[in-house]
Amino acid sequence: MSIWKFQLLPHVPNVVCRGYRMDPIGQAIDQEVNDPLPYRFRFHKISKLVLILGPGTMQKTIYQESLGVAQKVIPSFDLLEYANASDAQKISTLHTVIISELRWFEQNFEDAGFIAKARAKLTWAG
């Protein structure tokens, strides 16, 4: 069983999948990104990165750290457009967002070197 270190999360329930879950494509990409991340980040005592997709009311700030979880909101993500996209479009959209957000962490935090190492192991995120 994997330790979850990365997760995509819809900001509004029941648009992409039931509740605040991603569809099978999003879940598979969660696993792809999760696998190369180290067990311990050595990053602000954080042990999990969560990308919250779309605008919503669950989290008011763009970025916050709480109880070992870093949460980054991507308010420009269109959940309805994603839900209605083809599988190939969904994959491409999620890859683009993840690459952009991982780079955001690298650019904004000096101790986020673990992300570059993980990104190098993802063929689509190099």
Secondary structure, DSSP 8 states (H G I E B T S, - for coil): -----EEEEESSTTSSSSTT---HHHHHHHHHHHTTS-S---STT--EEEEEESS-SS--SSEEEETTEEEEEETT--HHHHHHS-HHHHHHHHHHHHHHHHHHHHHH-TT-HHHHHHHHHSTTT-
